[in-house]
């Protein structure tokens, strides 16, 4: 995936919020993402599908739910994403999401 395509993909605030949570928490159930982000299932699914289709995240079915996580391969190939997630997401919405996710130390 070209860098410009990656930047366009993550330019959406909700997709960045999803990546922020997944990076900090690891594997997260879609039901937890719905609760933290306060997005309806349809809207969240649309964002998750775009990220999954691009290879940014992976999903594993567990009964009726799917657990999502960031693809380690994607992070290895795009080290600047790791820097963004570790150093650049200091805005209130990102901190609030992590607090809701139980990541007070994240």
N, C-alpha and C positions, 0 to 999 in steps of 0.2 A: 504494500500500500504506500502510495506517495505521501510525503509529508504534508502537502497541501490538503489532501483528502482527509488525513488524520485531523488536521487543525479544523477543517470544516465540520467534521463529525463531532469533535469535542467542544465546539464553540457554543453549543446549547447548554444553558445553565443546568437543566435537569440531568443531562448526560454527565456533566462534570460532577454534580452532586452524587449521582450513582457511583461513578468511579471513585470519588472521595470515600464513600462508605465502604465499598468493596476493597479498596486498598488498605483501609484502616482495620477492617473487621475480618477480612478474608472471605470465606464462603458465607453467603447470606441468602436466606429464603426470600423469595419474591414477596411473601406476605409481610415480612419485616420491612422490606423496601417500601411497600405501599404505605405502611403505617408511618414510617419516618418521614417520607417525602410528601405525605398527604396528597398523593396522586391517585386518580381512579385507575382501575385495573387496565382499562383500554389504553389510556395515555402512557402508563408505565410500560406496558407490553410493547408499544410502538418504539419507545426509546431503547428498551432491552433488545428488541429484534434488530434494530440498526447496529447496535454495538456488537451483538453476537454475529451478525452477518459479515461484519468487517473483521471479525477475528479478535476483537478487543477483549471480549469476555467469553466465558464458557458457561454452559448450564448443565446441571445434572438433575435428572428427575428423581424425586423422592416421594413416592406415593402420589398424591394429587398436587404436590408443590414442586417447584424447581428451585434449586440452590444455584446461585450465580457467584462467579469469582472472576477476577481479572486474569487473563491469560499470561502466564509467566513468559511464554515465548514472545508475545507482543511486547511486554516490558523489556525483555532482553534486546529486541530489535529496535526499540524506540526509547532509549534511555532518557530522553528529554521529558517523556511523560512521567517517569518516576520523579524527576526533579520538580515538575509542576505539582504533582500530588504531595510531595514531601515539604516543599519550600514555599510554594506560591499561593496555596489556598488558605488564606488567613481571614477571608471575609466572614461576616457574622453568620450568614446562612450555612456555610460549611461547618463552622464550629457548632452551631445549633444542631445540625444533622448528626454530628459525631456524639454530642451529648445525649441526644435521643437514642442513639445506637448503643449507648453504654460505653462509649470510648472516651471517658474523661481524661485518660492518659495518652490518647492517640495523638 
